């Protein structure tokens, strides 16, 4: 892979080297005038101040080093008073730590130390490989949970009041709580339900191979969707493909219009979002889901968004995402590309990594939990029966389940006041203070 010059249009993650004199977490935050995030063989790489002037007073952007091999970029609020309980916020795709900006100051005002990292593969966090041909173990759920644990330890906490995850961050938050309930003492899942670890074959000793093969065939989503007219494909399978990064990074409509369209289509503003619980996982039921999840087999995501989004790109149609805020996403993704983030999706089609998760088969989340989703979000229902499994079996102490009016997939941005109110209520009722040494 050729070395790319260090410009706003392309920075190779594989060439980032942390200098020997890198600052530790104990040091003061970097000056606001510049943001020197990396050192490379070409010298320091200086990025502009984070957030395009849109971050509220009380939120700071900083780097934290030696986090499970990463130099991690975080947004932080409530840092001015010691011994506050820690709340860790984990974003999804194609979000960044920036997606939590609207709720961080209110959470801090409620008495919490709030930390939101750019996760492995995203934003200004470095130390991960941006290639397609990588060891996917570096992006597994277990690695991402270890990243979260290392960040908590780096901030000097033995436990957190809550770990809150949205979208793919919901998976990571769930695994944090499942594996280390002593550290992650409560969990809030947003948009994507958690159904537990993948199961091992049960009571299968006397079943024939033909019976096993028939069951596998019935559960094969790829095969079912391929026989629809027109043929369809699951977006996660597309995101695991080699061509996905270039399609998202260099879309025909331009990165600005693509990202705006993607956010718009999955929000409550798009009138095509009228999700309902699916009866089963048959192709006929899955075909009801919009094309940004159950895609036309002949199209990439960029083409899918271009076909569904309005022809006139009107930022006013998404009042919760201004032009200045959208530009933060455009500049960050334009600089990094999407492959690191997309590698997370490939974990779910890698048999060896799925086999690792089965070590935890049968384990449940036994700390206090809550789920918040948007009433206009198909992600809540995309896996038939997932909500019922989460509430009845996977999370044994689920305290609250709420779907919010006026919210689609990006609920902490679309309805920040309601999300923050729910989080504060949950935190005060169901969690203990974080522990320091």
Secondary structure, DSSP 4 states (H G I P E B T S, - for coil): -PPPP-BTTB--GGG-B--TTPPPTTSPPPPTT-EEEEEETTEEEEEPPTTTT-SPTTEEEEEEEEETTEEEEEEEESTTSTTPEEEEEE--SS--GGGGHHHHHHHHHTTEEEEEEPPTTSTT-BSS---SSS-GGGGSHHHHHHHHHHHHHHTT-S-BSEEEEETHHHHHHHHHHHH-TTTB-EEEEESS----SPPPP-S-TTS-HHHHHHHHHHT-HHHHHHTSSS-EEEHHHHHTSTTHHHHHHT-TT-HHHHHHHHHHHTSTTSTT------SSS-HHHHTTS-TTTEEETT--HHHHHHHHS-SS--GGG-TTS-HHHHHHHHHHHHHH-SHHHHHHHHGGG-HHHHHHHGGGTT--B-SEEEEEEETT-GGGTSSTTHHHHIIIIIBTTEEEEEEETT--S-HHHHSHHHHHHHHHHHHHHH-PPP---
